[in-house]
Amino acid sequence: MKFATKAIHAGIKPDATSGAIMTPIFQTSTYVQDAPGVHKGYEYARTQNPTRNVLQNQLAALENGNHGICFSSGLAATDAIIKLFDPGDHIISSNDLYGGTYRIFTKVFQRYGVDFSFVDMTTVSAIEQAIQPTTKLIWIETPTNPMLNIVDIKAVCELAKKHNILVCVDNTFASPYLQQPLDLGADFVLHSATKYLGGHSDVIHGAVVVKEKNLADRLAFIQNACGAVPGPQDCFLILRGIKTLHIRMERACENTQKIAAFLQSHPKVASVNYPGFKAHKGHEIAKQQMKHFGAMVSFSLKDDSLDAANKVLSGTDLFSLAESLGGVESLIGHPATMTHASIPLEERRKTGVLDSLIRLSVGIEDADDLIDDLAKALQ
Ligand SMILES: *Cc1c(COP(=O)(O)O)cnc(C)c1O
């Protein structure tokens, strides 16, 4: 089955009791048993819920995995994966990472004795150098946030396999429509479904997809033991969002290509980070591992001051100033003070998160209107 068909049908059947074509929202906390231990596969809704099951099966199909596990947020999914590891275990991640991921690694799990190294993942040798005998996991995000660097998923997975290390790819920025990391050798794919999967900025949700039953069982155990489950209504909203994922991504990526070209030619813009440019360091890898170049773009101004950035940030009408991404509407954000405020200044500067860096999540409006809006704000 091709992706567009899967987005509508995979894992979804009309409801067995009513024929309802849309998966019902099973708003229940418990399930009646015929006799002690005799039930229909559902006992208590922290452990299992039919609406959640349908979504989990669909996500597994979209990522070419075998098992999906849904969580109450992307960070709850991250939390569950890191809880598979023990004090003394070492995890390698990128120095250009979603701010909340950096925060849970350094402010929560480091306190429990898990060790982290943050390296420039665009060079595989930097990862190889960071490997220790205790290294158990490599955590990839690609494209990265907010610099839009590209990590070679296949090359990193090959390196990891040689050392018996697991690989997790945060696929939030690409969505399964653009990139399928399990096919490239990853063990876990993680999503903040809050973003492109949901697609309408109306729900917080997270998911992990794996191939191995053993990993799925251990994650389900942690989910049930720790309790970070999504509500059935939220699962329904993600199911609904996914039905148009491929169409939304096509339009958003097309708009982004036009906007990146406009920014590149603008006299007030210093540099544009967009993997679709031939000159982008990760362009060739992006071409291989992604279907299109994504709908995120960031740029810095020739006048690298907070003041100049503020003028642009408050000068747009269509681009709303907000954190998050991946919705149908375009957003504009300021990583240094918004999404990446939890990353220390020295760390930020090292990775290029300058004071004037502005990040766009391009939506599915008309590209000409979006360009006019940016032109006005840059003026
Ligand atoms: C938003 C985001 C997360 C966290 O997800 P929540 O659903 O907000 O908990 C993780 N990784 C990336 C790349 C994100 O953009």
The ligand as an SDF file (V2000), in Angstrom:
LIG
                    3D

 15 15  0  0  0  0  0  0  0  0999 V2000
    7.6910   19.6270   20.1720 C   0  0  0  0  0  0  0  0  0  0  0  0
    8.8350   18.6870   20.0320 C   0  0  0  0  0  0  0  0  0  0  0  0
    9.0880   17.7110   21.0010 C   0  0  0  0  0  0  0  0  0  0  0  0
    8.2760   17.6040   22.2770 C   0  0  0  0  0  0  0  0  0  0  0  0
    6.9810   17.2320   22.0330 O   0  0  0  0  0  0  0  0  0  0  0  0
    5.7130   17.6630   22.9650 P   0  0  0  0  0  0  0  0  0  0  0  0
    4.5790   17.0230   22.2480 O   0  0  0  0  0  0  0  0  0  0  0  0
    5.6760   19.1460   22.9730 O   0  0  0  0  0  0  0  0  0  0  0  0
    5.9830   17.0900   24.3060 O   0  0  0  0  0  0  0  0  0  0  0  0
   10.1410   16.8500   20.7820 C   0  0  0  0  0  0  0  0  0  0  0  0
   10.9260   16.9370   19.6900 N   0  0  0  0  0  0  0  0  0  0  0  0
   10.7120   17.8710   18.7310 C   0  0  0  0  0  0  0  0  0  0  0  0
   11.6160   17.9200   17.5410 C   0  0  0  0  0  0  0  0  0  0  0  0
    9.6690   18.7780   18.8720 C   0  0  0  0  0  0  0  0  0  0  0  0
    9.4860   19.7190   17.9340 O   0  0  0  0  0  0  0  0  0  0  0  0
  1  2  1  0
  2  3  1  0
  2 14  2  0
  3  4  1  0
  3 10  2  0
  4  5  1  0
  5  6  1  0
  6  7  2  0
  6  8  1  0
  6  9  1  0
 10 11  1  0
 11 12  2  0
 12 13  1  0
 12 14  1  0
 14 15  1  0
M  END
$$$$
